[in-house]
Amino acid sequence: MPRGGGQFGQTFNSAGWLGSGEYQCVSASTGGDVGGRCDHQRMNQHVFDAQIWEHAPDEPGSWHFLTLPLEVAEDVALEAGPRGGFGSIRVEVTIGSSTRRTSLFPDSKSGTFVLPVKKPVRQANSLSAGDTCEVSLSVGEPD
């Protein structure tokens, strides 16, 4: 049963999941609980699943990324305010046992953001290109 509504008219079911169940809103206005009204101005954490992909698979040392779901990208863009170099947004990200501060970068092809996933993070969590992982992301203050 739908509960609440987001800034873009999004609704959440009783588990706090949006639409297809790929994106969870954890709102500061609900004391960190999921569900209810998603107050985008005060939201501080996004939890979603994403697949890791490799930029140039045939080249050694190729960068690995994951792509944010569009609804997460919309919320992050609203929360971020002014952007850094290359349109980047500073974030804190947890993937498995690894938490780090890094940046999201806009991807004009998909209309969303991509997140670099460094080798130590992939190794610590036994992840490689094609694997899906849970991501917890919070928009950080610019340095």
Phi, psi and omega in degrees: 000125181298142176228135172069184179201141180274181181299330180259021180078017180286149178238157182239142175275184185296341178271358180086016183261146183263135171048251186283356180088015182267351190220129182246132179260123174247110190256137176296333182289345178250020179069025179090358178280152176275162176093185180069197180288134178267106182271095187299331180289338183244359182295141182232356182213139177237131178237126183204165175258142179211150180266136177279136178228156183254132184296311182225082187303335182274357182252134177296143179074018181299144178291146175245144182221169163227153183254129179289141172300148183305318182293328175290317180300320178298315180294315181299318180299321178292321182285332191287326185073211181301140183263160178273199180302143181062017182077019185287157177232125179286134181218162168247130187232138171241125173234114183059237182268003186252125175239134180206158172266134182205196179229148169266150178234138180294143176240105185294333181292317184263346181075020180229205178240153172245150180240120175294139178242103186291157182305315180299326178291315179297316180294316182297335184244013179051050181247146174216174180305134181098341179282148175255137181227158173275136182237133172244124189228134174233137178288131181257162177286144176299145178284000000 
